[in-house]
Amino acid sequence: MLKLLHRVLAVFLLSFLMVFPASGDHLVDRVVAVVNNDVITLSELEKAGREFFERIKVQAPAAEVDKALENAREEVLSSLVDKLIVEQQAEKLSITVTEQEIDTALDQILARNNATIEDFKKELAAMKISEQEYRENLRDQIVQSKLISYEVRSRIVIIEENIRAYYEKEYTQEKGENGYRILQMGFTWRNTVTLEEAGFDTKEEAREKAEEIRARVLDGESFAELAKAYSNLPSAADGGDIGLFKKDEMAADMKDVILAMQPGAISPIVEIDNAFQLFKLLSVREGDVVVKAPYEAVREEIRDVLYRQKMEEHYKTWIKSLREEAYIKILL
């Protein structure tokens, strides 16, 4: 009862502060959500969604801007509530991050992007983000990663039977949509992209990285995991999975490479769209005939797909349970 009373009083006081001005001409920052004993302010919401909101203002039709911004603010606020709940849970479990861990994570980001600390600082300045603010965001990400590992990842087990079942379903069907199932990775260079998009300083460096990663794939490392870690293309987030392509959907350079491959094979390095790219062909479907990659050639990619699916399912369930246990008051 006392706990409930405390929350009611907190909401009342916050509402009071939202309406009445402080001394001087400035209004006290408005609270848009209460999450247990913490709050989210309007300024925090606007800061978190700044780029998203600006894109809407520029791209949405004039008559739809207000509604689009309202929906966007609700979406961003929901993600901030989830983030705050995760932070609170991490605090309960005494999960912390040291400055050394942040330094190590930053070094890894710079190395993966082939960038110097000077490049990094220039990019932050261009984005109007302070180095301390970036480090705090990085700290939040590391805390969340530790907590998710503790609460979610440890519960995920991908058994051989499930990998085999996925293979039988996706790679041995006698009928299905025609096309070529492809994994992709690519390495761009700095004169074609910004630092944020992880380009290499020179074309030669991009080529060297492509050759290094291709050699690691040929030595047996997972194409999908290497794509996630090193590829500069948007498909990296999905482990290089660009789905099913029909012949007439492929660009000419890509088609020449893919049509010359057998399922399970790794392509040579090719220069396409200002990037050195390589591909793994998972399967080919032509009419009622399926040419499939050998099981061992795609086993790790299948495991990665199943792991990501399970991870997403467990995370959503976990966040939902935390939300159900939390006191949440939306004041937007």
ChimeraX attribute file (.defattr): number of C-alpha atoms within 10 A of each C-alpha:
attribute: neighborCount
match mode: 1-to-1
recipient: residues
	/A:1	6
	/A:2	7
	/A:3	8
	/A:4	10
	/A:5	10
	/A:6	12
	/A:7	19
	/A:8	12
	/A:9	12
	/A:10	16
	/A:11	18
	/A:12	12
	/A:13	11
	/A:14	19
	/A:15	15
	/A:16	12
	/A:17	16
	/A:18	16
	/A:19	12
	/A:20	10
	/A:21	13
	/A:22	12
	/A:23	8
	/A:24	6
	/A:25	7
	/A:26	8
	/A:27	13
	/A:28	14
	/A:29	15
	/A:30	19
	/A:31	21
	/A:32	20
	/A:33	23
	/A:34	20
	/A:35	20
	/A:36	15
	/A:37	12
	/A:38	13
	/A:39	20
	/A:40	19
	/A:41	17
	/A:42	18
	/A:43	14
	/A:44	17
	/A:45	21
	/A:46	15
	/A:47	12
	/A:48	16
	/A:49	17
	/A:50	14
	/A:51	11
	/A:52	15
	/A:53	20
	/A:54	11
	/A:55	11
	/A:56	17
	/A:57	16
	/A:58	10
	/A:59	10
	/A:60	14
	/A:61	11
	/A:62	10
	/A:63	8
	/A:64	11
	/A:65	16
	/A:66	14
	/A:67	11
	/A:68	16
	/A:69	18
	/A:70	12
	/A:71	12
	/A:72	16
	/A:73	21
	/A:74	15
	/A:75	12
	/A:76	18
	/A:77	24
	/A:78	15
	/A:79	14
	/A:80	19
	/A:81	20
	/A:82	17
	/A:83	16
	/A:84	18
	/A:85	22
	/A:86	20
	/A:87	18
	/A:88	16
	/A:89	15
	/A:90	18
	/A:91	13
	/A:92	9
	/A:93	11
	/A:94	10
	/A:95	15
	/A:96	15
	/A:97	15
	/A:98	10
	/A:99	10
	/A:100	9
	/A:101	14
	/A:102	19
	/A:103	14
	/A:104	12
	/A:105	16
	/A:106	17
	/A:107	15
	/A:108	12
	/A:109	15
	/A:110	17
	/A:111	13
	/A:112	16
	/A:113	21
	/A:114	19
	/A:115	19
	/A:116	12
	/A:117	12
	/A:118	9
	/A:119	13
	/A:120	18
	/A:121	14
	/A:122	13
	/A:123	15
	/A:124	17
	/A:125	12
	/A:126	9
	/A:127	9
	/A:128	9
	/A:129	12
	/A:130	12
	/A:131	13
	/A:132	9
	/A:133	11
	/A:134	13
	/A:135	16
	/A:136	13
	/A:137	13
	/A:138	18
	/A:139	20
	/A:140	19
	/A:141	16
	/A:142	19
	/A:143	19
	/A:144	19
	/A:145	14
	/A:146	17
	/A:147	21
	/A:148	18
	/A:149	13
	/A:150	14
	/A:151	13
	/A:152	20
	/A:153	17
	/A:154	9
	/A:155	11
	/A:156	14
	/A:157	11
	/A:158	12
	/A:159	10
	/A:160	11
	/A:161	9
	/A:162	14
	/A:163	21
	/A:164	15
	/A:165	11
	/A:166	17
	/A:167	20
	/A:168	13
	/A:169	11
	/A:170	15
	/A:171	21
	/A:172	17
	/A:173	15
	/A:174	13
	/A:175	12
	/A:176	14
	/A:177	13
	/A:178	17
	/A:179	19
	/A:180	22
	/A:181	22
	/A:182	20
	/A:183	24
	/A:184	25
	/A:185	30
	/A:186	28
	/A:187	25
	/A:188	29
	/A:189	24
	/A:190	17
	/A:191	13
	/A:192	15
	/A:193	14
	/A:194	12
	/A:195	21
	/A:196	12
	/A:197	15
	/A:198	22
	/A:199	26
	/A:200	25
	/A:201	17
	/A:202	12
	/A:203	18
	/A:204	11
	/A:205	16
	/A:206	23
	/A:207	21
	/A:208	13
	/A:209	19
	/A:210	25
	/A:211	17
	/A:212	11
	/A:213	19
	/A:214	22
	/A:215	12
	/A:216	14
	/A:217	18
	/A:218	12
	/A:219	9
	/A:220	10
	/A:221	14
	/A:222	19
	/A:223	27
	/A:224	27
	/A:225	19
	/A:226	18
	/A:227	25
	/A:228	19
	/A:229	15
	/A:230	20
	/A:231	29
	/A:232	27
	/A:233	20
	/A:234	15
	/A:235	18
	/A:236	22
	/A:237	15
	/A:238	18
	/A:239	25
	/A:240	25
	/A:241	23
	/A:242	15
	/A:243	14
	/A:244	18
	/A:245	16
	/A:246	15
	/A:247	16
	/A:248	9
	/A:249	11
	/A:250	13
	/A:251	11
	/A:252	11
	/A:253	12
	/A:254	17
	/A:255	15
	/A:256	12
	/A:257	15
	/A:258	22
	/A:259	12
	/A:260	9
	/A:261	16
	/A:262	17
	/A:263	20
	/A:264	18
	/A:265	19
	/A:266	20
	/A:267	18
	/A:268	15
	/A:269	18
	/A:270	17
	/A:271	15
	/A:272	15
	/A:273	12
	/A:274	14
	/A:275	22
	/A:276	24
	/A:277	26
	/A:278	25
	/A:279	24
	/A:280	26
	/A:281	23
	/A:282	27
	/A:283	23
	/A:284	25
	/A:285	22
	/A:286	15
	/A:287	12
	/A:288	11
	/A:289	14
	/A:290	18
	/A:291	17
	/A:292	22
	/A:293	20
	/A:294	15
	/A:295	16
	/A:296	9
	/A:297	17
	/A:298	24
	/A:299	17
	/A:300	18
	/A:301	21
	/A:302	19
	/A:303	21
	/A:304	18
	/A:305	17
	/A:306	19
	/A:307	16
	/A:308	15
	/A:309	12
	/A:310	18
	/A:311	17
	/A:312	13
	/A:313	12
	/A:314	18
	/A:315	16
	/A:316	13
	/A:317	13
	/A:318	15
	/A:319	15
	/A:320	13
	/A:321	11
	/A:322	15
	/A:323	16
	/A:324	10
	/A:325	11
	/A:326	13
	/A:327	15
	/A:328	18
	/A:329	15
	/A:330	15
	/A:331	15
	/A:332	14
